[in-house]
C-alpha cells in the first residue's frame, strides 16, 4: 500500500470519528461531505471505498436511532 493511500485511509478514519462526534452539526455540511467522499465511494480500490461508505453508514445509523427515539416518546 502506497504512502498516499495510507494517508487517505487515516483521513477517512478521522472523518468517521468526526461524524460520530459532531453529528448534530453536520446538517449544513452534507453536500461538502458528499463531495469529499464521493470519489472514494466509487473507487475500485475496496480499501478506500469501504471507509468512505462507513462515514455515511454512521450518519444513517444515527438518523435511525434518533428517529426511533422520537417515535418512542
PDB file of N, CA, C and O in Angstrom:
ATOM      1  N   UNK A   1       0.849  -1.170   0.000  1.00  0.00           N
ATOM      2  CA  UNK A   1       0.000   0.000   0.000  1.00  0.00           C
ATOM      3  C   UNK A   1       0.902   1.242   0.000  1.00  0.00           C
ATOM      4  O   UNK A   1       1.830   1.359   0.800  1.00  0.00           O
ATOM      5  N   UNK A   2       0.603   2.147  -0.907  1.00  0.00           N
ATOM      6  CA  UNK A   2       1.443   3.340  -1.008  1.00  0.00           C
ATOM      7  C   UNK A   2       1.185   4.284   0.150  1.00  0.00           C
ATOM      8  O   UNK A   2       0.164   4.205   0.834  1.00  0.00           O
ATOM      9  N   UNK A   3       2.134   5.173   0.347  1.00  0.00           N
ATOM     10  CA  UNK A   3       2.042   6.152   1.417  1.00  0.00           C
ATOM     11  C   UNK A   3       0.813   7.046   1.243  1.00  0.00           C
ATOM     12  O   UNK A   3       0.152   7.383   2.225  1.00  0.00           O
ATOM     13  N   UNK A   4       0.499   7.436  -0.006  1.00  0.00           N
ATOM     14  CA  UNK A   4      -0.670   8.288  -0.255  1.00  0.00           C
ATOM     15  C   UNK A   4      -1.965   7.585   0.147  1.00  0.00           C
ATOM     16  O   UNK A   4      -2.855   8.205   0.730  1.00  0.00           O
ATOM     17  N   UNK A   5      -2.070   6.319  -0.157  1.00  0.00           N
ATOM     18  CA  UNK A   5      -3.281   5.570   0.214  1.00  0.00           C
ATOM     19  C   UNK A   5      -3.377   5.459   1.723  1.00  0.00           C
ATOM     20  O   UNK A   5      -4.472   5.558   2.277  1.00  0.00           O
ATOM     21  N   UNK A   6      -2.268   5.256   2.396  1.00  0.00           N
ATOM     22  CA  UNK A   6      -2.279   5.196   3.854  1.00  0.00           C
ATOM     23  C   UNK A   6      -2.756   6.522   4.452  1.00  0.00           C
ATOM     24  O   UNK A   6      -3.501   6.527   5.432  1.00  0.00           O
ATOM     25  N   UNK A   7      -2.334   7.628   3.876  1.00  0.00           N
ATOM     26  CA  UNK A   7      -2.767   8.949   4.346  1.00  0.00           C
ATOM     27  C   UNK A   7      -4.264   9.127   4.115  1.00  0.00           C
ATOM     28  O   UNK A   7      -4.978   9.620   4.989  1.00  0.00           O
ATOM     29  N   UNK A   8      -4.734   8.728   2.947  1.00  0.00           N
ATOM     30  CA  UNK A   8      -6.170   8.830   2.647  1.00  0.00           C
ATOM     31  C   UNK A   8      -6.976   7.974   3.619  1.00  0.00           C
ATOM     32  O   UNK A   8      -8.013   8.414   4.115  1.00  0.00           O
ATOM     33  N   UNK A   9      -6.516   6.767   3.894  1.00  0.00           N
ATOM     34  CA  UNK A   9      -7.212   5.881   4.833  1.00  0.00           C
ATOM     35  C   UNK A   9      -7.295   6.502   6.224  1.00  0.00           C
ATOM     36  O   UNK A   9      -8.347   6.472   6.862  1.00  0.00           O
ATOM     37  N   UNK A  10      -6.195   7.060   6.684  1.00  0.00           N
ATOM     38  CA  UNK A  10      -6.199   7.724   8.001  1.00  0.00           C
ATOM     39  C   UNK A  10      -7.158   8.906   8.001  1.00  0.00           C
ATOM     40  O   UNK A  10      -7.856   9.144   8.986  1.00  0.00           O
ATOM     41  N   UNK A  11      -7.192   9.641   6.902  1.00  0.00           N
ATOM     42  CA  UNK A  11      -8.107  10.779   6.786  1.00  0.00           C
ATOM     43  C   UNK A  11      -9.552  10.317   6.839  1.00  0.00           C
ATOM     44  O   UNK A  11     -10.366  10.914   7.545  1.00  0.00           O
ATOM     45  N   UNK A  12      -9.881   9.268   6.108  1.00  0.00           N
ATOM     46  CA  UNK A  12     -11.243   8.738   6.134  1.00  0.00           C
ATOM     47  C   UNK A  12     -11.608   8.218   7.516  1.00  0.00           C
ATOM     48  O   UNK A  12     -12.743   8.390   7.959  1.00  0.00           O
ATOM     49  N   UNK A  13     -10.672   7.591   8.194  1.00  0.00           N
ATOM     50  CA  UNK A  13     -10.927   7.113   9.549  1.00  0.00           C
ATOM     51  C   UNK A  13     -11.176   8.290  10.499  1.00  0.00           C
ATOM     52  O   UNK A  13     -12.023   8.205  11.388  1.00  0.00           O
ATOM     53  N   UNK A  14     -10.448   9.368  10.308  1.00  0.00           N
ATOM     54  CA  UNK A  14     -10.680  10.575  11.113  1.00  0.00           C
ATOM     55  C   UNK A  14     -12.066  11.147  10.827  1.00  0.00           C
ATOM     56  O   UNK A  14     -12.749  11.608  11.741  1.00  0.00           O
ATOM     57  N   UNK A  15     -12.477  11.119   9.570  1.00  0.00           N
ATOM     58  CA  UNK A  15     -13.813  11.607   9.226  1.00  0.00           C
ATOM     59  C   UNK A  15     -14.902  10.758   9.878  1.00  0.00           C
ATOM     60  O   UNK A  15     -15.928  11.289  10.304  1.00  0.00           O
ATOM     61  N   UNK A  16     -14.692   9.470   9.959  1.00  0.00           N
ATOM     62  CA  UNK A  16     -15.657   8.596  10.643  1.00  0.00           C
ATOM     63  C   UNK A  16     -15.796   9.029  12.098  1.00  0.00           C
ATOM     64  O   UNK A  16     -16.911   9.168  12.600  1.00  0.00           O
ATOM     65  N   UNK A  17     -14.685   9.239  12.766  1.00  0.00           N
ATOM     66  CA  UNK A  17     -14.718   9.682  14.165  1.00  0.00           C
ATOM     67  C   UNK A  17     -15.360  11.063  14.285  1.00  0.00           C
ATOM     68  O   UNK A  17     -16.122  11.316  15.218  1.00  0.00           O
ATOM     69  N   UNK A  18     -15.055  11.946  13.351  1.00  0.00           N
ATOM     70  CA  UNK A  18     -15.617  13.292  13.345  1.00  0.00           C
ATOM     71  C   UNK A  18     -17.136  13.246  13.224  1.00  0.00           C
ATOM     72  O   UNK A  18     -17.850  13.929  13.959  1.00  0.00           O
ATOM     73  N   UNK A  19     -17.617  12.437  12.295  1.00  0.00           N
ATOM     74  CA  UNK A  19     -19.062  12.314  12.076  1.00  0.00           C
ATOM     75  C   UNK A  19     -19.749  11.778  13.334  1.00  0.00           C
ATOM     76  O   UNK A  19     -20.835  12.233  13.692  1.00  0.00           O
ATOM     77  N   UNK A  20     -19.126  10.827  13.993  1.00  0.00           N
ATOM     78  CA  UNK A  20     -19.698  10.279  15.231  1.00  0.00           C
ATOM     79  C   UNK A  20     -19.782  11.351  16.322  1.00  0.00           C
ATOM     80  O   UNK A  20     -20.768  11.424  17.056  1.00  0.00           O
ATOM     81  N   UNK A  21     -18.757  12.167  16.418  1.00  0.00           N
ATOM     82  CA  UNK A  21     -18.678  13.161  17.487  1.00  0.00           C
ATOM     83  C   UNK A  21     -19.496  14.416  17.214  1.00  0.00           C
ATOM     84  O   UNK A  21     -20.032  15.023  18.141  1.00  0.00           O
ATOM     85  N   UNK A  22     -19.593  14.802  15.957  1.00  0.00           N
ATOM     86  CA  UNK A  22     -20.209  16.085  15.615  1.00  0.00           C
ATOM     87  C   UNK A  22     -21.467  15.941  14.752  1.00  0.00           C
ATOM     88  O   UNK A  22     -21.789  16.829  13.963  1.00  0.00           O
ATOM     89  N   UNK A  23     -22.158  14.845  14.904  1.00  0.00           N
ATOM     90  CA  UNK A  23     -23.361  14.588  14.119  1.00  0.00           C
ATOM     91  C   UNK A  23     -24.338  15.762  14.163  1.00  0.00           C
ATOM     92  O   UNK A  23     -24.903  16.139  13.136  1.00  0.00           O
ATOM     93  N   UNK A  24     -24.535  16.333  15.330  1.00  0.00           N
ATOM     94  CA  UNK A  24     -25.515  17.415  15.499  1.00  0.00           C
ATOM     95  C   UNK A  24     -25.209  18.639  14.639  1.00  0.00           C
ATOM     96  O   UNK A  24     -26.104  19.442  14.376  1.00  0.00           O
ATOM     97  N   UNK A  25     -23.985  18.792  14.207  1.00  0.00           N
ATOM     98  CA  UNK A  25     -23.578  19.980  13.460  1.00  0.00           C
ATOM     99  C   UNK A  25     -23.372  19.727  11.968  1.00  0.00           C
ATOM    100  O   UNK A  25     -22.939  20.625  11.247  1.00  0.00           O
ATOM    101  N   UNK A  26     -23.673  18.532  11.503  1.00  0.00           N
ATOM    102  CA  UNK A  26     -23.376  18.155  10.120  1.00  0.00           C
ATOM    103  C   UNK A  26     -24.401  18.624   9.094  1.00  0.00           C
ATOM    104  O   UNK A  26     -24.080  18.714   7.909  1.00  0.00           O
ATOM    105  N   UNK A  27     -25.602  18.919   9.511  1.00  0.00           N
ATOM    106  CA  UNK A  27     -26.686  19.204   8.582  1.00  0.00           C
ATOM    107  C   UNK A  27     -26.343  20.142   7.442  1.00  0.00           C
ATOM    108  O   UNK A  27     -26.706  19.882   6.295  1.00  0.00           O
ATOM    109  N   UNK A  28     -25.655  21.218   7.740  1.00  0.00           N
ATOM    110  CA  UNK A  28     -25.301  22.192   6.708  1.00  0.00           C
ATOM    111  C   UNK A  28     -24.147  21.729   5.821  1.00  0.00           C
ATOM    112  O   UNK A  28     -23.844  22.363   4.810  1.00  0.00           O
ATOM    113  N   UNK A  29     -23.515  20.642   6.195  1.00  0.00           N
ATOM    114  CA  UNK A  29     -22.295  20.227   5.502  1.00  0.00           C
ATOM    115  C   UNK A  29     -22.412  18.905   4.751  1.00  0.00           C
ATOM    116  O   UNK A  29     -21.408  18.366   4.286  1.00  0.00           O
ATOM    117  N   UNK A  30     -23.630  18.382   4.630  1.00  0.00           N
ATOM    118  CA  UNK A  30     -23.792  17.109   3.919  1.00  0.00           C
ATOM    119  C   UNK A  30     -23.284  17.172   2.483  1.00  0.00           C
ATOM    120  O   UNK A  30     -22.626  16.242   2.018  1.00  0.00           O
ATOM    121  N   UNK A  31     -23.580  18.249   1.785  1.00  0.00           N
ATOM    122  CA  UNK A  31     -23.123  18.377   0.387  1.00  0.00           C
ATOM    123  C   UNK A  31     -21.604  18.388   0.315  1.00  0.00           C
ATOM    124  O   UNK A  31     -21.020  17.755  -0.565  1.00  0.00           O
ATOM    125  N   UNK A  32     -20.965  19.096   1.227  1.00  0.00           N
ATOM    126  CA  UNK A  32     -19.495  19.132   1.243  1.00  0.00           C
ATOM    127  C   UNK A  32     -18.913  17.772   1.610  1.00  0.00           C
ATOM    128  O   UNK A  32     -17.909  17.337   1.047  1.00  0.00           O
ATOM    129  N   UNK A  33     -19.557  17.118   2.555  1.00  0.00           N
ATOM    130  CA  UNK A  33     -19.086  15.787   2.947  1.00  0.00           C
ATOM    131  C   UNK A  33     -19.231  14.807   1.788  1.00  0.00           C
ATOM    132  O   UNK A  33     -18.367  13.957   1.575  1.00  0.00           O
ATOM    133  N   UNK A  34     -20.331  14.929   1.038  1.00  0.00           N
ATOM    134  CA  UNK A  34     -20.511  14.066  -0.135  1.00  0.00           C
ATOM    135  C   UNK A  34     -19.413  14.331  -1.158  1.00  0.00           C
ATOM    136  O   UNK A  34     -18.838  13.391  -1.707  1.00  0.00           O
ATOM    137  N   UNK A  35     -19.118  15.600  -1.416  1.00  0.00           N
ATOM    138  CA  UNK A  35     -18.052  15.943  -2.372  1.00  0.00           C
ATOM    139  C   UNK A  35     -16.720  15.355  -1.939  1.00  0.00           C
ATOM    140  O   UNK A  35     -15.921  14.928  -2.772  1.00  0.00           O
ATOM    141  N   UNK A  36     -16.483  15.334  -0.630  1.00  0.00           N
ATOM    142  CA  UNK A  36     -15.215  14.826  -0.110  1.00  0.00           C
ATOM    143  C   UNK A  36     -15.127  13.301  -0.165  1.00  0.00           C
ATOM    144  O   UNK A  36     -14.026  12.751  -0.202  1.00  0.00           O
ATOM    145  N   UNK A  37     -16.260  12.616  -0.170  1.00  0.00           N
ATOM    146  CA  UNK A  37     -16.238  11.152  -0.097  1.00  0.00           C
ATOM    147  C   UNK A  37     -16.680  10.444  -1.374  1.00  0.00           C
ATOM    148  O   UNK A  37     -16.398   9.260  -1.556  1.00  0.00           O
ATOM    149  N   UNK A  38     -17.360  11.148  -2.243  1.00  0.00           N
ATOM    150  CA  UNK A  38     -17.950  10.508  -3.430  1.00  0.00           C
ATOM    151  C   UNK A  38     -16.941   9.728  -4.268  1.00  0.00           C
ATOM    152  O   UNK A  38     -17.198   8.579  -4.628  1.00  0.00           O
ATOM    153  N   UNK A  39     -15.821  10.325  -4.577  1.00  0.00           N
ATOM    154  CA  UNK A  39     -14.838   9.642  -5.429  1.00  0.00           C
ATOM    155  C   UNK A  39     -14.286   8.384  -4.766  1.00  0.00           C
ATOM    156  O   UNK A  39     -13.992   7.398  -5.442  1.00  0.00           O
ATOM    157  N   UNK A  40     -14.146   8.421  -3.443  1.00  0.00           N
ATOM    158  CA  UNK A  40     -13.647   7.239  -2.746  1.00  0.00           C
ATOM    159  C   UNK A  40     -14.697   6.132  -2.739  1.00  0.00           C
ATOM    160  O   UNK A  40     -14.363   4.953  -2.857  1.00  0.00           O
ATOM    161  N   UNK A  41     -15.963   6.512  -2.602  1.00  0.00           N
ATOM    162  CA  UNK A  41     -17.041   5.520  -2.633  1.00  0.00           C
ATOM    163  C   UNK A  41     -17.064   4.810  -3.982  1.00  0.00           C
ATOM    164  O   UNK A  41     -17.294   3.603  -4.051  1.00  0.00           O
ATOM    165  N   UNK A  42     -16.831   5.550  -5.033  1.00  0.00           N
ATOM    166  CA  UNK A  42     -16.857   4.985  -6.384  1.00  0.00           C
ATOM    167  C   UNK A  42     -15.532   4.336  -6.799  1.00  0.00           C
ATOM    168  O   UNK A  42     -15.444   3.712  -7.856  1.00  0.00           O
ATOM    169  N   UNK A  43     -14.520   4.488  -5.968  1.00  0.00           N
ATOM    170  CA  UNK A  43     -13.184   3.980  -6.280  1.00  0.00           C
ATOM    171  C   UNK A  43     -13.200   2.453  -6.342  1.00  0.00           C
ATOM    172  O   UNK A  43     -13.883   1.799  -5.554  1.00  0.00           O
ATOM    173  N   UNK A  44     -12.456   1.901  -7.271  1.00  0.00           N
ATOM    174  CA  UNK A  44     -12.384   0.442  -7.430  1.00  0.00           C
ATOM    175  C   UNK A  44     -11.557  -0.209  -6.321  1.00  0.00           C
ATOM    176  O   UNK A  44     -11.630  -1.418  -6.104  1.00  0.00           O
ATOM    177  N   UNK A  45     -10.779   0.602  -5.632  1.00  0.00           N
ATOM    178  CA  UNK A  45      -9.969   0.054  -4.537  1.00  0.00           C
ATOM    179  C   UNK A  45     -10.830  -0.038  -3.282  1.00  0.00           C
ATOM    180  O   UNK A  45     -11.199   0.968  -2.676  1.00  0.00           O
ATOM    181  N   UNK A  46     -11.129  -1.249  -2.923  1.00  0.00           N
ATOM    182  CA  UNK A  46     -12.020  -1.519  -1.798  1.00  0.00           C
ATOM    183  C   UNK A  46     -11.531  -0.859  -0.508  1.00  0.00           C
ATOM    184  O   UNK A  46     -12.338  -0.396   0.299  1.00  0.00           O
ATOM    185  N   UNK A  47     -10.221  -0.815  -0.317  1.00  0.00           N
ATOM    186  CA  UNK A  47      -9.679  -0.257   0.923  1.00  0.00           C
ATOM    187  C   UNK A  47      -9.986   1.236   1.077  1.00  0.00           C
ATOM    188  O   UNK A  47      -9.914   1.774   2.182  1.00  0.00           O
ATOM    189  N   UNK A  48     -10.329   1.904  -0.032  1.00  0.00           N
ATOM    190  CA  UNK A  48     -10.746   3.306   0.036  1.00  0.00           C
ATOM    191  C   UNK A  48     -12.261   3.447   0.060  1.00  0.00           C
ATOM    192  O   UNK A  48     -12.795   4.335   0.725  1.00  0.00           O
ATOM    193  N   UNK A  49     -12.943   2.588  -0.651  1.00  0.00           N
ATOM    194  CA  UNK A  49     -14.401   2.679  -0.741  1.00  0.00           C
ATOM    195  C   UNK A  49     -15.079   2.352   0.587  1.00  0.00           C
ATOM    196  O   UNK A  49     -16.026   3.029   0.986  1.00  0.00           O
ATOM    197  N   UNK A  50     -14.602   1.331   1.261  1.00  0.00           N
ATOM    198  CA  UNK A  50     -15.272   0.869   2.484  1.00  0.00           C
ATOM    199  C   UNK A  50     -15.297   1.944   3.575  1.00  0.00           C
ATOM    200  O   UNK A  50     -16.368   2.199   4.125  1.00  0.00           O
ATOM    201  N   UNK A  51     -14.177   2.586   3.916  1.00  0.00           N
ATOM    202  CA  UNK A  51     -14.269   3.611   4.958  1.00  0.00           C
ATOM    203  C   UNK A  51     -15.088   4.829   4.527  1.00  0.00           C
ATOM    204  O   UNK A  51     -15.720   5.471   5.367  1.00  0.00           O
ATOM    205  N   UNK A  52     -15.087   5.153   3.245  1.00  0.00           N
ATOM    206  CA  UNK A  52     -15.913   6.266   2.764  1.00  0.00           C
ATOM    207  C   UNK A  52     -17.398   5.938   2.918  1.00  0.00           C
ATOM    208  O   UNK A  52     -18.194   6.795   3.303  1.00  0.00           O
ATOM    209  N   UNK A  53     -17.757   4.710   2.620  1.00  0.00           N
ATOM    210  CA  UNK A  53     -19.144   4.268   2.810  1.00  0.00           C
ATOM    211  C   UNK A  53     -19.481   4.246   4.301  1.00  0.00           C
ATOM    212  O   UNK A  53     -20.602   4.577   4.689  1.00  0.00           O
ATOM    213  N   UNK A  54     -18.536   3.866   5.118  1.00  0.00           N
ATOM    214  CA  UNK A  54     -18.767   3.801   6.560  1.00  0.00           C
ATOM    215  C   UNK A  54     -19.135   5.171   7.135  1.00  0.00           C
ATOM    216  O   UNK A  54     -19.912   5.246   8.087  1.00  0.00           O
ATOM    217  N   UNK A  55     -18.601   6.231   6.584  1.00  0.00           N
ATOM    218  CA  UNK A  55     -18.966   7.579   7.029  1.00  0.00           C
ATOM    219  C   UNK A  55     -20.473   7.767   6.900  1.00  0.00           C
ATOM    220  O   UNK A  55     -21.131   8.241   7.827  1.00  0.00           O
ATOM    221  N   UNK A  56     -21.007   7.395   5.753  1.00  0.00           N
ATOM    222  CA  UNK A  56     -22.449   7.556   5.513  1.00  0.00           C
ATOM    223  C   UNK A  56     -23.262   6.529   6.296  1.00  0.00           C
ATOM    224  O   UNK A  56     -24.407   6.798   6.659  1.00  0.00           O
ATOM    225  N   UNK A  57     -22.690   5.369   6.556  1.00  0.00           N
ATOM    226  CA  UNK A  57     -23.353   4.369   7.384  1.00  0.00           C
ATOM    227  C   UNK A  57     -23.526   4.902   8.810  1.00  0.00           C
ATOM    228  O   UNK A  57     -24.584   4.728   9.415  1.00  0.00           O
ATOM    229  N   UNK A  58     -22.501   5.543   9.339  1.00  0.00           N
ATOM    230  CA  UNK A  58     -22.572   6.130  10.681  1.00  0.00           C
ATOM    231  C   UNK A  58     -23.690   7.169  10.743  1.00  0.00           C
ATOM    232  O   UNK A  58     -24.451   7.208  11.710  1.00  0.00           O
ATOM    233  N   UNK A  59     -23.789   8.006   9.718  1.00  0.00           N
ATOM    234  CA  UNK A  59     -24.844   9.020   9.661  1.00  0.00           C
ATOM    235  C   UNK A  59     -26.214   8.350   9.623  1.00  0.00           C
ATOM    236  O   UNK A  59     -27.128   8.765  10.336  1.00  0.00           O
ATOM    237  N   UNK A  60     -26.358   7.330   8.804  1.00  0.00           N
ATOM    238  CA  UNK A  60     -27.646   6.633   8.677  1.00  0.00           C
ATOM    239  C   UNK A  60     -28.056   5.970   9.988  1.00  0.00           C
ATOM    240  O   UNK A  60     -29.226   6.023  10.369  1.00  0.00           O
ATOM    241  N   UNK A  61     -27.119   5.355  10.671  1.00  0.00           N
ATOM    242  CA  UNK A  61     -27.426   4.711  11.948  1.00  0.00           C
ATOM    243  C   UNK A  61     -27.871   5.757  12.973  1.00  0.00           C
ATOM    244  O   UNK A  61     -28.833   5.538  13.709  1.00  0.00           O
ATOM    245  N   UNK A  62     -27.184   6.867  13.017  1.00  0.00           N
ATOM    246  CA  UNK A  62     -27.560   7.926  13.952  1.00  0.00           C
ATOM    247  C   UNK A  62     -28.944   8.477  13.622  1.00  0.00           C
ATOM    248  O   UNK A  62     -29.754   8.707  14.519  1.00  0.00           O
ATOM    249  N   UNK A  63     -29.213   8.689  12.335  1.00  0.00           N
ATOM    250  CA  UNK A  63     -30.547   9.141  11.914  1.00  0.00           C
ATOM    251  C   UNK A  63     -31.616   8.153  12.374  1.00  0.00           C
ATOM    252  O   UNK A  63     -32.644   8.551  12.922  1.00  0.00           O
ATOM    253  N   UNK A  64     -31.370   6.881  12.149  1.00  0.00           N
ATOM    254  CA  UNK A  64     -32.336   5.839  12.518  1.00  0.00           C
ATOM    255  C   UNK A  64     -32.553   5.801  14.029  1.00  0.00           C
ATOM    256  O   UNK A  64     -33.688   5.716  14.497  1.00  0.00           O
ATOM    257  N   UNK A  65     -31.463   5.863  14.786  1.00  0.00           N
ATOM    258  CA  UNK A  65     -31.571   5.829  16.241  1.00  0.00           C
ATOM    259  C   UNK A  65     -32.363   7.028  16.763  1.00  0.00           C
ATOM    260  O   UNK A  65     -33.188   6.887  17.665  1.00  0.00           O
ATOM    261  N   UNK A  66     -32.113   8.181  16.206  1.00  0.00           N
ATOM    262  CA  UNK A  66     -32.827   9.377  16.656  1.00  0.00           C
ATOM    263  C   UNK A  66     -34.304   9.331  16.258  1.00  0.00           C
ATOM    264  O   UNK A  66     -35.171   9.763  17.017  1.00  0.00           O
ATOM    265  N   UNK A  67     -34.580   8.811  15.078  1.00  0.00           N
ATOM    266  CA  UNK A  67     -35.982   8.686  14.657  1.00  0.00           C
ATOM    267  C   UNK A  67     -36.719   7.697  15.554  1.00  0.00           C
ATOM    268  O   UNK A  67     -37.878   7.920  15.904  1.00  0.00           O
ATOM    269  N   UNK A  68     -36.060   6.621  15.923  1.00  0.00           N
ATOM    270  CA  UNK A  68     -36.665   5.638  16.822  1.00  0.00           C
ATOM    271  C   UNK A  68     -36.916   6.241  18.195  1.00  0.00           C
ATOM    272  O   UNK A  68     -37.949   5.976  18.812  1.00  0.00           O
ATOM    273  N   UNK A  69     -35.990   7.040  18.672  1.00  0.00           N
ATOM    274  CA  UNK A  69     -36.151   7.691  19.976  1.00  0.00           C
ATOM    275  C   UNK A  69     -37.332   8.653  19.972  1.00  0.00           C
ATOM    276  O   UNK A  69     -38.085   8.727  20.943  1.00  0.00           O
ATOM    277  N   UNK A  70     -37.488   9.385  18.883  1.00  0.00           N
ATOM    278  CA  UNK A  70     -38.604  10.334  18.784  1.00  0.00           C
ATOM    279  C   UNK A  70     -39.944   9.605  18.746  1.00  0.00           C
ATOM    280  O   UNK A  70     -40.925  10.080  19.319  1.00  0.00           O
ATOM    281  N   UNK A  71     -39.993   8.465  18.080  1.00  0.00           N
ATOM    282  CA  UNK A  71     -41.259   7.737  17.966  1.00  0.00           C
ATOM    283  C   UNK A  71     -41.643   7.044  19.265  1.00  0.00           C
ATOM    284  O   UNK A  71     -42.818   6.744  19.478  1.00  0.00           O
ATOM    285  N   UNK A  72     -40.692   6.790  20.120  1.00  0.00           N
ATOM    286  CA  UNK A  72     -40.955   6.156  21.408  1.00  0.00           C
ATOM    287  C   UNK A  72     -41.515   7.145  22.428  1.00  0.00           C
ATOM    288  O   UNK A  72     -42.156   6.747  23.401  1.00  0.00           O
ATOM    289  N   UNK A  73     -41.275   8.412  22.205  1.00  0.00           N
ATOM    290  CA  UNK A  73     -41.707   9.442  23.182  1.00  0.00           C
ATOM    291  C   UNK A  73     -43.150   9.773  23.031  1.00  0.00           C
ATOM    292  O   UNK A  73     -43.670  10.612  23.766  1.00  0.00           O
TER     293      UNK A  73
END
